[in-house]
Amino acid sequence: MDPKQIPLFARPAATLAVPTVIDAALRGGADLALSLSAGKDSQALVALLAPWFRAQGYTGRCYVVHADLGRAEWPQTAALVERMAEDAGMPLLVVRRPKGDLVARFEERLEATRESGAPFWPSSASRYCTSHLKAGPIDTALRNPAPFWPSSASRYCTSDLKRGPIDTALRSAEVVISAEGVRADESHARAKKPVVEIRTGITASSQKATRNLSAMTPEEALAARNPGQRVALNWRPLLHWNTEEIWQACGTSSAELTRRRLLYAAGQHEEALQGWPCHPAYVFGNERLSCAFCVLGSKNDLLNGAQHNPELYAHLIQLEIVGGATFKNGWSLTELPVTGEAARLRDAVLGQHKSAA
């Protein structure tokens, strides 16, 4: 290829997507909350938006908000979140579900499922034979007739442990923007999301159309808002960034990550992690960073979670057995090819239940 042609096809330098409505809201004094999970996307978000916000001279508050999932988190996450907020020079607000952490929520759902008395067989009121069996074989579907675990169709881990507590915090301002590190590259569903939209759950609603801000566009809602009415926006300034651009914003690269993963796999753990600016789970081999056991995570990520969090792994297996439902529909955590302490604890839990039976 002629070198002179390269600029014609080169990707433009990544820039923050800042719609006019976002700038207008911030110039009007809106609060800006930077959501931080400690994953690479949210780390890049905080690292980029904190200095940008200061440079614009906006008068509203800007702070980092982290939803703490408790025992379900990687043990390194809390300290990393504190460091990332401190590095950005932003105050940190940590929110939690008042009734308990994500593991407690699993347990609550398990008990609710057991106490509901839902019949095993389908009926006119519960036709799971129709709803569950058309897309797959009967034995797979019946393995979890009444699952208590979260799933892609029931992401209560997000609604109860993240969005709910964060919404409570965001209610402190009449105009507030929640900045999120969501990227189109992550999934087809995320690729369809807009850069900015109304956060309907805490935006003023009304039976009267002219006052129902939650049903309006962001521009319409801000223009129609009266004092005392809240407008909340979701903003995704990194929506069209690619993975390499994110790593660079975090102070590293995919090539550097690959080098460190090879070191870690070779047993050179200290060298692999020394000076690494991001979450260590990536060096362990994770592609995504969420809680230590994300129901939407790959088997590789779940295996890493089990190997590095063996006690939590054993507890979740216990819940699978007691609740009679596998972590994923048709697939159990016991099937992970774990070694070492994780394997020992798994076998101990399975042995206890075999003896009890």
C-alpha positions, 0 to 999 in steps of 0.5 A, spaced: 500 500 500 502 506 498 504 510 505 500 516 502 494 513 502 494 511 510 491 517 512 485 516 508 484 510 512 486 512 519 482 512 525 481 519 527 484 520 534 479 518 539 475 524 543 469 525 548 462 525 545 459 531 548 453 533 545 450 540 546 445 538 551 450 535 556 454 542 555 448 546 556 446 542 562 453 543 565 454 550 564 447 551 567 450 548 574 448 540 573 452 535 577 456 530 574 457 523 577 462 519 574 460 511 575 466 507 577 466 500 577 474 499 577 474 496 570 478 499 564 472 502 561 470 506 567 477 507 569 478 511 563 472 515 563 474 517 570 481 519 568 479 523 562 472 526 564 475 529 571 481 534 568 476 535 562 470 537 567 475 542 571 478 545 564 471 547 562 470 551 568 463 548 570 460 550 576 456 544 578 459 538 583 463 533 579 464 526 583 466 519 583 460 514 585 461 506 586 456 501 587 459 496 592 457 489 591 460 487 598 462 479 598 461 479 590 467 484 589 474 482 587 478 483 594 482 488 590 476 493 588 475 497 594 482 499 594 483 500 587 476 505 586 479 509 592 486 510 588 483 511 582 478 517 585 484 520 588 488 520 582 483 524 578 482 529 584 475 527 585 471 526 591 468 518 592 461 516 594 460 509 595 453 506 595 451 500 597 444 496 598 441 498 605 439 490 605 445 487 604 450 485 599 449 481 592 451 475 596 445 476 601 441 478 595 442 471 592 440 468 599 434 472 599 432 470 592 433 463 594 429 463 600 423 467 596 423 461 591 423 456 596 417 459 600 413 461 594 411 454 594 411 454 586 409 447 583 414 443 579 409 441 574 406 447 569 399 449 569 394 454 566 397 459 571 405 457 570 406 455 563 413 454 563 412 448 558 411 453 553 415 459 555 421 455 556 421 449 552 420 452 545 427 455 544 431 449 547 431 441 549 426 439 555 432 437 559 436 443 559 430 448 560 427 443 566 434 444 570 432 450 572 424 451 573 425 457 578 432 460 578 434 464 583 440 467 580 440 473 576 440 472 568 440 476 562 432 476 562 432 478 570 439 482 572 436 484 579 444 484 580 444 491 576 437 494 578 438 492 586 445 493 587 447 498 582 442 502 579 437 503 585 443 505 590 446 510 585 439 513 583 438 514 591 445 518 591 443 522 584 436 525 587 440 530 591 440 534 585 435 537 580 439 536 574 444 531 574 448 527 569 450 520 570 457 519 566 458 511 564 463 507 561 459 504 556 462 502 549 458 500 543 464 494 542 462 491 548 455 488 545 450 489 540 445 491 545 450 497 547 451 499 540 444 501 540 444 505 546 445 513 544 450 517 547 445 521 551 438 519 554 433 521 559 434 517 566 427 515 566 427 512 573 429 519 577 426 524 572 420 527 573 414 524 571 406 526 570 400 524 567 400 530 564 404 530 558 406 537 558 409 535 565 412 528 564 419 530 563 421 522 563 417 521 556 421 527 553 428 528 549 433 531 554 433 537 550 425 538 551 426 536 558 431 541 560 427 546 557 420 544 560 423 543 567 420 547 572 424 549 579 423 543 583 422 538 578 428 533 576 432 531 570 437 526 570 441 524 564 445 518 562 451 520 558 456 515 554 462 519 552 466 513 550 461 510 546 465 509 540 472 508 543 475 501 541 479 497 546 486 499 545 484 507 546 481 505 552 487 501 554 491 507 552 487 512 556 488 507 562 496 508 561 497 502 558 496 497 552 493 491 549 500 489 548 503 490 555 497 486 558 499 480 553 506 481 556 504 481 563 499 475 562 504 471 560 509 472 566 503 471 570 501 464 567 509 462 568 508 463 575 512 470 575 506 473 579 510 479 582 513 481 576 507 481 572 503 485 577 508 490 579 506 497 576 500 495 573 495 501 573 489 497 572 485 491 576 489 485 577 483 481 574 485 483 567 492 480 568 489 474 571 486 473 564 479 476 565 476 479 559 471 483 563 471 486 570 465 485 574 464 482 580 468 476 581 462 471 579 458 475 573 452 470 571 453 473 564 461 472 564 465 467 560 467 460 563 474 463 562 472 469 567 468 465 572 474 460 572 479 466 574 474 468 579 474 461 582 481 460 582 482 467 586 476 467 590 475 460 592 471 461 599 466 465 595 466 460 589 465 454 595 459 458 598 456 459 591 456 452 590 453 451 596 447 455 594 446 452 587 445 445 591 441 448 597 437 452 592 436 446 586 438 451 581 445 452 577 448 458 576 447 458 569 441 455 566 443 448 565 451 449 567 453 449 574 459 452 577 462 445 579 463 444 572 469 449 572 476 445 571 479 449 578 485 446 581 488 448 588 484 451 594 478 452 589 478 444 587 479 442 595 473 447 597 469 444 591 470 437 593 469 438 600 462 442 599 460 436 594 462 431 599 458 434 605 452 434 601 453 427 599 454 424 606 448 428 608 444 425 603 
